Amino acid sequence: MPKVKNIFFNLQMKSIVMKSICFKIIFASLILVGCAKNDQDDDQITVVNPPEQVDTEINDFIWTGLNQWYYWQEKVNNLADTKDDNAATYKTYLSSLDQGEPFFNSLKHEDDRFSWIEDDYTVLENQLAGISASNGMKFILYRRCDGCNGLVAGVTYVLPNSDAAEKGVVRGDIFNSVNGEELTLDNYSGLIYSDAMSYSIDLVNYNPSLDVVTPRNITITLNKEENFQEIPIHKNQVIEHNGVRVGYLMYNQFLSTVDADGDGQNEHDFNQALIDVFAELQSQNITELIVDLRYNGGGSVQTCTYLASLITGQFTGEIFAKQIWNSKLMAYIDSVNSNSDPDDDLDFNNHFVDQTTGGVNLPCLGLNRVYFLTSGRSASASELLINGLAAHIDVIQIGGTTYGKNVGSISLYDYIDNNNEVKNPNHRYAMQPIVLKIANNDGFADYADGLPPEPNNNPRLSFVSARESVSSFGVLGSPTEPFLAAALNQISPDANAQKAAIPQGPVLESILDKETARQQRMFIELPKISATNLH
């Protein structure tokens, strides 16, 4: 079996221990809790490190974490297990590049599109909880024509109780300037995503066929609220369509529970909110369900598993998703599971359930078919939901091809104590490396180019193309809104619905900016395990 450093799994333990690193797992939603483990290096670590350790401790933290968990570890020469065998040579290597991001990037595999490092871990923690400085306006940026540098922005939805909502911004509003400066590919990031807590937008009408902007002479100043909490359930209702009772859920993030102030008490239980919605759908006797994921970049895999179970209910105990780790971890897991003692077996699969881990019963709908609305912003846990269910029931995907994030990451922190309470005072780095792929029960995980895959060999996954036009978004939840109309037309063909589903104007290229891409994540909760030294 391959050499595995600092790893020994024990299901009786409550945490994962690794050399000077505590982590929480994230995929689009993986949550792991880790603890530090004393070794010879730990005996030398004090609150104030000697200068020679300060010079390399950040890079040592990075290398140790990636060597342990990185999905492509065996394919990166500088992450070989032998790299730190000679202390002096290893220290020289750690000093070969600047601390932090340059060193981290030097260890990334060429196929890695998603791993990143933060120099302040509080930024990462807030992202995972759906907390940010926000004015509540969600939008998509579009090129005004092929090869154009100019941009327009279309508001996709507005968060309730936000500054944008209070000031009357609505879905379908269009703007092309911020603080009086027209948006371009070169300046939009600095204008919209700066640290400034307010900016103004000028609303316009836009004809994409002619690329004509007409001012509405309306300027709105939007103010961000610190630590604004996004609510994942944006809209839910029951629609009567040609005699069919159809449930509609617009779900924009897979959030579970949130302890915003870190006092051990959850301010929000979004899992319970999701359960309450399905209890209402169940009481309304719906026979079809449309789940709108077109702006959902991912979140908790546990919540994703709950949602899959709420939609179905007839597969309790069966596998919903399988986790695929790096080769040395998979080899170790296989060796444990193939020994003569079944009591130490490790289950790295996610199973359909009929109640939460807290014992709350799930009001399952028992459906054998579900409709998903998707776009290029549907990622991670959204894609897992589609792919996982397509191994069990008929899935009709309507809209655009999804983003294509079939891999997950973990949050790694640098702890200096054994109780995972004291982070290294010399830096605030945390990193988010990709550590696994996730597959459905059929073993399919190859959708890096999005869903549906090309070719689509799953007879239970069908695809109906639909698109949004910046000039005719439509009203969310309305039977005439293009994506919803297309879904209703699949449920029960209707000439009016089919006509409404065809937007006007050319297809404009949307811009997936860095801030939006960072929100495409999946957090996976794993069995409680611990790691000790095993060579």
Residue pairs with C-beta under 8 A, 6 or more apart in sequence:
1 331
1 332
1 335
2 74
2 327
2 328
2 331
2 332
3 81
3 328
3 535
4 328
4 329
4 331
4 332
4 534
4 535
5 19
5 67
5 68
5 81
5 533
5 534
5 535
6 18
6 19
6 37
6 39
6 68
6 531
6 532
6 533
6 534
7 18
7 68
7 329
7 332
7 531
7 532
7 534
8 530
8 531
8 532
8 533
8 534
9 332
9 333
9 336
9 344
9 346
9 529
9 530
9 531
10 344
10 529
10 530
10 532
11 344
11 346
11 527
11 528
11 529
13 528
13 529
13 530
14 33
14 528
14 530
15 33
15 34
15 35
15 420
15 528
15 529
15 530
16 23
16 32
16 33
16 34
16 35
16 526
16 529
16 530
16 531
17 34
17 35
17 36
17 37
17 530
17 531
17 532
18 34
18 36
18 37
18 64
18 65
18 68
18 531
19 36
19 37
19 39
19 41
19 42
19 64
19 68
20 36
20 41
20 42
20 45
20 61
20 64
20 414
20 415
20 416
21 34
21 36
21 61
21 64
21 65
21 68
21 412
21 413
21 414
21 415
22 33
22 34
22 35
22 36
22 412
22 413
22 415
22 420
23 32
23 33
23 34
23 65
23 69
23 410
23 411
23 412
23 413
24 30
24 31
24 32
24 33
24 34
24 128
24 410
24 411
24 523
25 31
25 32
25 408
25 409
25 410
25 411
25 435
25 523
25 524
25 525
25 526
26 128
26 408
26 409
26 410
26 411
26 432
26 521
26 522
26 523
26 524
27 298
27 301
27 380
27 381
27 384
27 407
27 408
27 409
27 436
27 438
27 521
27 522
27 523
27 524
28 254
28 297
28 298
28 299
28 301
28 304
28 379
28 380
28 381
28 382
28 383
28 384
28 405
28 408
28 520
28 521
28 522
28 523
29 254
29 256
29 298
29 299
29 300
29 301
29 302
29 303
29 304
29 380
29 381
29 521
29 522
29 523
29 524
29 525
30 301
30 408
30 409
30 410
30 436
30 522
30 523
30 524
30 525
30 526
31 300
31 302
31 523
31 524
31 525
31 526
32 410
32 524
32 525
32 526
33 420
34 420
34 531
35 415
35 418
35 419
35 420
35 530
36 42
36 415
36 416
36 417
36 418
36 419
36 420
37 418
37 531
37 532
37 533
38 418
39 533
42 416
44 53
45 53
45 416
47 416
47 425
49 57
49 426
54 426
55 95
55 99
56 91
56 94
56 95
56 99
57 414
57 424
57 426
57 427
58 99
58 100
58 103
58 414
58 426
58 427
58 429
59 94
59 95
59 97
59 99
59 100
59 103
60 94
61 412
61 414
61 424
61 429
62 100
62 103
62 104
62 107
62 117
62 429
62 431
63 78
63 79
63 83
63 84
63 94
63 103
63 107
65 412
65 431
65 433
66 73
66 76
66 79
66 104
66 107
66 431
66 433
67 73
67 79
67 81
67 83
67 84
69 326
69 329
69 410
69 412
69 433
69 435
70 76
70 79
70 107
70 109
70 115
70 326
70 433
70 434
70 435
71 109
71 112
71 325
71 326
71 407
71 433
71 434
71 435
71 436
71 437
72 109
72 111
72 112
72 326
72 434
73 79
73 326
73 327
73 328
74 326
74 327
74 328
75 109
76 107
76 108
76 109
78 93
78 106
78 107
79 107
81 328
83 90
83 93
84 90
94 103
97 103
97 106
99 427
100 117
100 119
100 429
101 117
101 119
104 115
104 117
104 431
108 115
112 434
114 405
114 407
114 409
114 432
114 434
115 409
115 431
115 432
115 433
115 434
116 431
116 432
116 518
117 429
117 430
117 431
117 432
118 124
118 429
118 430
118 431
118 432
119 427
119 428
119 429
120 428
121 411
121 413
121 423
121 428
121 429
121 430
122 428
124 411
124 430
124 432
125 411
126 132
126 227
127 518
127 519
127 521
128 411
128 521
128 523
129 229
129 255
129 258
129 259
129 260
130 229
130 230
130 232
130 253
130 255
130 258
130 299
131 227
131 228
131 229
131 230
131 258
131 260
132 227
132 228
132 230
133 197
133 224
133 225
133 226
133 227
133 228
134 159
134 162
134 224
134 225
134 228
134 230
135 162
135 163
135 164
135 198
135 222
135 223
135 224
135 225
136 158
136 159
136 160
136 161
136 162
136 163
136 164
136 165
136 169
136 225
136 228
137 155
137 158
137 159
137 162
137 164
137 169
137 222
138 155
138 156
138 157
138 158
138 159
138 295
139 153
139 154
139 155
139 156
140 153
140 154
140 156
140 377
140 470
140 510
140 511
141 151
141 152
141 153
141 183
141 188
141 510
141 511
141 513
142 151
142 152
142 153
142 154
142 470
142 508
142 509
142 510
142 511
143 150
143 151
143 185
143 508
143 509
143 510
143 511
144 150
144 151
144 152
144 208
144 211
144 508
145 211
145 508
146 509
148 211
149 184
149 185
149 186
150 176
150 182
150 183
150 184
151 176
151 183
151 184
151 185
151 188
151 511
152 174
152 175
152 176
152 183
152 204
152 206
152 213
152 470
152 508
153 174
153 175
153 176
153 183
153 201
154 172
154 173
154 174
154 470
154 473
155 169
155 170
155 171
155 172
155 173
155 174
155 175
155 473
156 171
156 295
156 473
157 171
157 234
157 250
157 252
157 295
157 476
158 164
158 165
158 169
158 170
158 171
159 165
159 228
159 230
159 231
160 231
162 225
162 228
163 222
163 223
163 224
163 225
164 222
167 220
167 221
167 222
168 220
169 220
169 222
171 473
171 475
171 476
172 472
172 473
172 474
172 475
173 203
174 203
174 204
174 205
174 206
174 470
174 471
175 183
175 201
175 202
175 203
175 204
176 182
176 183
176 202
176 204
176 206
176 213
177 183
177 201
177 202
178 188
178 191
178 192
178 199
178 200
178 201
179 191
179 199
179 200
180 200
180 202
181 187
181 191
183 191
183 192
185 511
188 511
188 513
189 513
189 514
189 515
191 199
192 199
193 513
193 514
193 515
197 223
197 224
197 226
198 221
198 222
198 223
198 224
199 221
199 222
200 219
200 220
200 221
200 222
201 219
201 220
201 222
202 215
202 216
202 218
202 219
203 216
203 218
203 219
203 220
204 213
204 214
204 215
204 216
205 213
205 214
205 216
206 212
206 213
206 214
206 470
206 471
207 214
207 471
207 505
208 469
208 470
208 471
208 505
208 506
208 508
209 504
209 505
209 506
227 260
229 258
229 260
229 267
229 268
230 252
230 253
230 255
231 270
231 273
232 251
232 252
232 253
232 254
232 255
232 270
232 273
232 274
232 299
233 249
233 250
233 251
233 252
233 270
233 273
233 274
233 277
234 250
234 251
234 252
234 476
235 248
235 249
235 250
235 292
235 476
235 477
236 247
236 248
236 249
236 250
236 277
236 280
236 281
237 247
237 248
237 477
238 245
238 246
238 247
238 248
238 281
238 284
238 286
239 245
239 246
239 247
239 248
239 477
239 479
239 488
240 246
241 479
241 488
241 491
241 492
241 494
242 491
242 492
242 494
243 492
244 287
244 288
244 491
244 492
245 284
245 285
245 286
245 287
245 288
246 286
246 287
246 288
246 289
246 290
246 488
246 491
247 281
247 284
247 286
247 288
247 289
247 290
248 289
248 290
248 292
248 477
248 484
249 277
249 281
249 289
249 290
249 291
249 292
250 292
250 476
250 477
251 274
251 291
251 292
251 293
251 296
251 307
252 295
252 296
253 296
253 297
253 298
253 299
254 296
254 298
254 299
254 300
254 301
254 303
254 304
254 307
254 381
254 382
254 522
254 523
255 268
255 270
255 299
255 300
255 303
256 269
256 270
256 271
256 299
256 300
256 302
256 303
257 266
257 268
257 269
257 270
257 271
258 266
258 267
258 268
258 270
259 265
259 266
259 267
260 267
260 268
261 267
270 303
271 302
271 303
271 306
271 356
272 360
274 303
274 306
274 307
274 310
275 306
275 310
275 356
275 360
275 362
275 363
278 310
278 362
278 363
278 364
278 365
279 363
281 289
281 363
281 365
282 363
282 364
282 365
286 365
288 367
288 369
288 371
288 491
289 311
289 365
289 367
289 370
289 371
290 370
290 371
290 372
290 373
290 484
290 487
290 488
291 307
291 311
291 370
291 371
291 372
291 373
291 385
292 372
292 373
292 476
292 483
292 484
293 372
293 373
293 374
293 378
293 382
293 385
293 386
294 373
294 374
294 375
294 377
294 378
294 399
294 400
294 468
294 483
295 375
295 377
295 378
296 377
296 378
296 379
296 381
296 382
297 377
297 378
297 379
297 380
297 382
297 403
297 516
297 519
297 520
297 521
298 379
298 380
298 381
298 382
298 383
298 405
298 519
298 520
298 521
298 522
298 523
299 380
299 381
299 521
299 522
299 523
300 381
300 522
300 523
300 525
301 321
301 350
301 381
301 384
301 408
301 438
301 522
301 523
301 524
301 525
302 350
302 357
302 523
302 524
302 525
303 381
304 321
304 381
304 384
304 385
304 388
304 522
305 320
305 321
305 350
305 351
305 352
305 353
306 353
306 356
306 362
307 385
308 320
308 352
308 385
308 388
308 389
309 315
309 316
309 320
309 352
309 353
309 354
309 362
309 364
310 362
310 363
310 364
310 365
311 364
311 365
311 367
311 370
311 389
311 393
312 352
312 364
312 365
312 366
312 367
312 389
312 392
312 393
313 354
313 362
313 364
313 365
313 366
314 364
314 366
315 352
315 392
316 351
316 352
316 353
316 354
317 351
317 352
318 351
318 352
318 392
318 441
319 349
319 350
319 351
319 352
319 441
320 349
320 350
320 351
320 352
320 388
320 440
320 441
321 349
321 350
321 384
321 388
321 438
321 439
321 440
321 441
322 348
322 349
322 350
322 438
322 439
322 440
322 441
322 443
322 445
323 348
323 349
323 350
323 408
323 436
323 437
323 438
323 439
323 524
323 526
324 330
324 436
324 437
324 438
324 439
324 445
325 333
325 348
325 435
325 436
326 435
326 436
332 534
333 346
333 348
336 344
336 345
336 346
337 345
337 346
346 527
346 529
347 527
348 526
348 527
350 388
350 524
353 362
354 361
354 362
354 364
355 361
355 362
356 362
367 393
368 393
368 394
369 393
369 394
369 395
369 396
370 389
370 393
370 394
370 395
370 396
371 395
371 396
371 397
371 398
371 487
371 490
371 491
372 378
372 385
372 386
372 395
372 396
372 397
372 398
373 398
373 399
373 466
373 483
373 484
373 487
374 382
374 386
374 397
374 398
374 399
374 400
374 401
374 402
374 451
375 399
375 400
375 402
375 468
376 400
376 401
376 402
376 403
376 450
376 510
376 512
377 403
377 512
377 516
377 520
378 399
378 402
378 403
379 402
379 403
379 404
379 405
379 520
379 521
380 403
380 405
380 408
380 520
380 521
380 522
381 521
381 522
381 523
382 402
383 402
383 403
383 404
383 405
383 406
383 447
383 450
383 451
384 438
384 522
386 395
386 397
386 402
386 451
386 461
387 406
387 439
387 440
387 444
387 445
387 447
387 451
388 440
388 441
389 395
390 440
390 458
390 460
390 461
391 440
391 441
391 442
391 444
391 458
391 460
392 441
392 460
393 460
394 460
394 462
395 460
395 461
395 462
396 462
396 463
396 464
396 487
396 490
397 451
397 452
397 461
397 462
397 463
397 464
398 463
398 464
398 466
398 483
398 486
398 487
398 490
399 464
399 465
399 466
399 467
399 483
399 486
400 465
400 466
400 467
401 449
401 450
401 451
401 452
402 447
402 450
402 451
403 450
403 512
403 520
404 447
404 448
404 449
404 450
404 451
405 448
405 520
405 522
406 437
406 438
406 445
406 446
406 447
406 448
407 434
407 436
407 437
407 438
408 434
408 435
408 436
408 437
408 438
408 522
408 523
408 524
409 432
409 433
409 434
409 435
409 521
410 432
410 433
410 435
411 430
411 431
411 432
412 430
412 431
412 432
412 433
413 423
413 430
414 423
414 424
414 427
414 429
414 430
415 421
415 422
415 423
415 424
416 422
416 423
416 424
416 425
436 524
437 445
438 445
438 522
438 524
439 445
442 458
444 453
444 458
446 453
447 453
451 461
452 458
452 461
452 462
452 463
456 463
464 486
464 490
466 482
466 483
466 486
466 501
467 482
467 503
467 507
468 482
468 483
468 503
469 482
469 503
469 504
469 505
469 507
469 508
470 505
470 508
471 504
471 505
472 482
472 503
472 504
472 505
473 481
473 482
474 480
474 481
474 482
474 484
474 500
475 481
476 484
477 484
478 484
479 485
479 488
479 497
479 500
480 496
480 497
480 500
481 500
482 500
482 501
482 502
482 503
483 501
485 497
485 498
485 500
485 501
486 497
486 498
486 501
488 494
488 497
489 497
489 498
489 501
